[in-house]
Amino acid sequence: MVNGVLTNTGHSVLFRVDNTTRQHVNFTGGPLSYKYQLHHIHIHYGLDDGMGSEHTINGHTFPAEMKNLKVISDFRETHSIIYMR
């Protein structure tokens, strides 16, 4: 289970993870050199089904787009937070 706060900003939905608990969502392995800890999930949506995403694939837009922002866990302890999208 992951605790956090879910907020409707009026143009997106934001889930900010409560990283003060001992349970974290981490991304590791593969080509990643560091362990990344999930900071928040941001879901963009539009007023209609064709205009929600900020990005396109082959010129095609989508009703929504989800982004997750992670921080490098190893640097969190030294207060040198590096963000990766």
VEXNU-203141 format. One record per residue: residue in three letters; residue number from 0; x, y, z of N, C-alpha, C in turn. Coordinates in steps of 0.1 Angstrom, whole numbers, always signed. Example, Ala and Ser with C-alpha at 12.3 -4.5 7.8 and 13.67 -1.06 7.14 Angstrom:
2
DOGU | ALA | 0 | +132 | -57 | +78 | +123 | -45 | +78 | +132 | -33 | +78
DOGU | SER | 1 | +128 | -22 | +71 | +137 | -11 | +71 | +129 | +0 | +79
//
This chain:
85
DOGU | MET | 0 | +8 | -12 | +0 | +0 | +0 | +0 | +9 | +12 | +0
DOGU | VAL | 1 | +5 | +22 | -7 | +12 | +35 | -8 | +2 | +46 | -3
DOGU | ASN | 2 | +7 | +54 | +6 | -1 | +65 | +12 | +3 | +78 | +5
DOGU | GLY | 3 | -7 | +87 | +3 | -4 | +100 | -3 | -16 | +108 | -3
DOGU | VAL | 4 | -16 | +119 | -11 | -27 | +129 | -12 | -30 | +130 | -26
DOGU | LEU | 5 | -43 | +128 | -29 | -49 | +129 | -43 | -56 | +143 | -44
DOGU | THR | 6 | -52 | +151 | -54 | -57 | +164 | -56 | -62 | +166 | -70
DOGU | ASN | 7 | -74 | +172 | -72 | -79 | +176 | -85 | -75 | +191 | -86
DOGU | THR | 8 | -66 | +194 | -95 | -61 | +208 | -97 | -70 | +216 | -106
DOGU | GLY | 9 | -80 | +210 | -112 | -89 | +216 | -121 | -85 | +214 | -136
DOGU | HIS | 10 | -73 | +210 | -139 | -69 | +207 | -152 | -61 | +194 | -152
DOGU | SER | 11 | -59 | +188 | -140 | -52 | +175 | -139 | -55 | +169 | -125
DOGU | VAL | 12 | -50 | +157 | -124 | -51 | +150 | -111 | -37 | +147 | -106
DOGU | LEU | 13 | -34 | +150 | -94 | -21 | +149 | -88 | -21 | +140 | -76
DOGU | PHE | 14 | -13 | +129 | -77 | -11 | +120 | -65 | +3 | +122 | -60
DOGU | ARG | 15 | +4 | +129 | -48 | +17 | +131 | -42 | +19 | +120 | -31
DOGU | VAL | 16 | +30 | +112 | -33 | +33 | +101 | -24 | +38 | +106 | -11
DOGU | ASP | 17 | +33 | +100 | +0 | +38 | +104 | +14 | +51 | +95 | +16
DOGU | ASN | 18 | +62 | +102 | +13 | +75 | +95 | +15 | +81 | +95 | +29
DOGU | THR | 19 | +73 | +100 | +38 | +77 | +100 | +52 | +75 | +86 | +59
DOGU | THR | 20 | +68 | +77 | +52 | +66 | +64 | +57 | +77 | +55 | +53
DOGU | ARG | 21 | +77 | +43 | +58 | +88 | +33 | +55 | +86 | +26 | +41
DOGU | GLN | 22 | +73 | +27 | +36 | +70 | +20 | +24 | +72 | +30 | +12
DOGU | HIS | 23 | +80 | +27 | +3 | +83 | +35 | -9 | +81 | +28 | -22
DOGU | VAL | 24 | +78 | +35 | -32 | +77 | +29 | -45 | +90 | +32 | -52
DOGU | ASN | 25 | +98 | +21 | -55 | +111 | +23 | -61 | +112 | +17 | -75
DOGU | PHE | 26 | +120 | +23 | -83 | +123 | +18 | -97 | +138 | +15 | -97
DOGU | THR | 27 | +141 | +3 | -100 | +155 | -2 | -101 | +157 | -12 | -112
DOGU | GLY | 28 | +170 | -15 | -114 | +174 | -25 | -124 | +174 | -21 | -138
DOGU | GLY | 29 | +176 | -30 | -147 | +177 | -27 | -161 | +188 | -17 | -164
DOGU | PRO | 30 | +186 | -7 | -172 | +196 | +3 | -175 | +198 | +14 | -164
DOGU | LEU | 31 | +190 | +13 | -154 | +191 | +23 | -143 | +203 | +21 | -135
DOGU | SER | 32 | +211 | +32 | -133 | +223 | +32 | -124 | +220 | +34 | -110
DOGU | TYR | 33 | +209 | +40 | -107 | +205 | +44 | -93 | +191 | +38 | -90
DOGU | LYS | 34 | +188 | +38 | -77 | +174 | +35 | -73 | +166 | +48 | -73
DOGU | TYR | 35 | +155 | +48 | -80 | +146 | +60 | -81 | +134 | +58 | -72
DOGU | GLN | 36 | +130 | +68 | -64 | +119 | +67 | -56 | +108 | +76 | -61
DOGU | LEU | 37 | +95 | +71 | -62 | +84 | +78 | -68 | +81 | +90 | -59
DOGU | HIS | 38 | +79 | +101 | -65 | +76 | +114 | -58 | +61 | +117 | -60
DOGU | HIS | 39 | +57 | +118 | -73 | +43 | +120 | -75 | +39 | +115 | -89
DOGU | ILE | 40 | +26 | +113 | -91 | +20 | +109 | -104 | +10 | +121 | -108
DOGU | HIS | 41 | +12 | +125 | -120 | +4 | +136 | -125 | -4 | +132 | -138
DOGU | ILE | 42 | -17 | +133 | -137 | -25 | +128 | -149 | -32 | +141 | -155
DOGU | HIS | 43 | -28 | +144 | -167 | -34 | +155 | -175 | -46 | +149 | -182
DOGU | TYR | 44 | -57 | +157 | -183 | -68 | +153 | -191 | -74 | +166 | -197
DOGU | GLY | 45 | -82 | +164 | -208 | -88 | +175 | -215 | -103 | +176 | -213
DOGU | LEU | 46 | -109 | +186 | -219 | -123 | +188 | -219 | -131 | +178 | -228
DOGU | ASP | 47 | -123 | +173 | -239 | -129 | +163 | -247 | -119 | +152 | -250
DOGU | ASP | 48 | -123 | +141 | -256 | -114 | +129 | -258 | -102 | +131 | -266
DOGU | GLY | 49 | -102 | +142 | -274 | -90 | +144 | -283 | -79 | +153 | -278
DOGU | MET | 50 | -81 | +160 | -267 | -72 | +170 | -263 | -67 | +170 | -249
DOGU | GLY | 51 | -64 | +158 | -244 | -60 | +157 | -230 | -45 | +156 | -228
DOGU | SER | 52 | -38 | +149 | -237 | -24 | +147 | -236 | -16 | +159 | -240
DOGU | GLU | 53 | -4 | +161 | -234 | +5 | +172 | -237 | +14 | +168 | -249
DOGU | HIS | 54 | +16 | +154 | -251 | +24 | +149 | -261 | +16 | +141 | -271
DOGU | THR | 55 | +22 | +138 | -283 | +15 | +130 | -293 | +24 | +118 | -297
DOGU | ILE | 56 | +18 | +108 | -302 | +25 | +97 | -308 | +20 | +96 | -323
DOGU | ASN | 57 | +30 | +98 | -332 | +27 | +98 | -346 | +16 | +108 | -349
DOGU | GLY | 58 | +17 | +120 | -343 | +7 | +131 | -345 | -6 | +129 | -339
DOGU | HIS | 59 | -8 | +118 | -331 | -21 | +115 | -325 | -21 | +119 | -311
DOGU | THR | 60 | -32 | +127 | -307 | -33 | +131 | -293 | -42 | +121 | -286
DOGU | PHE | 61 | -42 | +121 | -273 | -50 | +112 | -265 | -58 | +119 | -254
DOGU | PRO | 62 | -69 | +112 | -249 | -77 | +119 | -239 | -70 | +123 | -226
DOGU | ALA | 63 | -59 | +115 | -223 | -52 | +118 | -210 | -37 | +114 | -212
DOGU | GLU | 64 | -29 | +119 | -202 | -15 | +115 | -202 | -11 | +114 | -188
DOGU | MET | 65 | -4 | +103 | -184 | +1 | +102 | -171 | +16 | +103 | -170
DOGU | LYS | 66 | +21 | +111 | -161 | +36 | +113 | -159 | +39 | +109 | -144
DOGU | ASN | 67 | +50 | +103 | -143 | +55 | +101 | -129 | +68 | +107 | -127
DOGU | LEU | 68 | +70 | +114 | -116 | +82 | +121 | -112 | +89 | +113 | -101
DOGU | LYS | 69 | +102 | +110 | -104 | +110 | +102 | -94 | +122 | +110 | -90
DOGU | VAL | 70 | +127 | +107 | -78 | +140 | +113 | -73 | +149 | +101 | -71
DOGU | ILE | 71 | +162 | +104 | -72 | +172 | +94 | -69 | +173 | +92 | -54
DOGU | SER | 72 | +170 | +80 | -50 | +169 | +77 | -35 | +183 | +80 | -28
DOGU | ASP | 73 | +194 | +76 | -35 | +207 | +77 | -28 | +210 | +92 | -25
DOGU | PHE | 74 | +206 | +101 | -33 | +209 | +115 | -31 | +199 | +122 | -22
DOGU | ARG | 75 | +188 | +116 | -19 | +178 | +122 | -11 | +184 | +124 | +3
DOGU | GLU | 76 | +192 | +115 | +8 | +198 | +116 | +21 | +207 | +128 | +22
DOGU | THR | 77 | +214 | +132 | +11 | +223 | +144 | +12 | +216 | +157 | +7
DOGU | HIS | 78 | +203 | +156 | +6 | +195 | +168 | +2 | +199 | +173 | -12
DOGU | SER | 79 | +206 | +165 | -20 | +209 | +168 | -34 | +199 | +161 | -42
DOGU | ILE | 80 | +187 | +166 | -44 | +176 | +159 | -51 | +177 | +161 | -66
DOGU | ILE | 81 | +178 | +151 | -74 | +179 | +152 | -88 | +166 | +146 | -94
DOGU | TYR | 82 | +159 | +154 | -102 | +146 | +149 | -107 | +147 | +143 | -121
DOGU | MET | 83 | +139 | +133 | -124 | +139 | +127 | -137 | +125 | +125 | -141
DOGU | ARG | 84 | +121 | +128 | -153 | +108 | +125 | -158 | +108 | +114 | -168
//
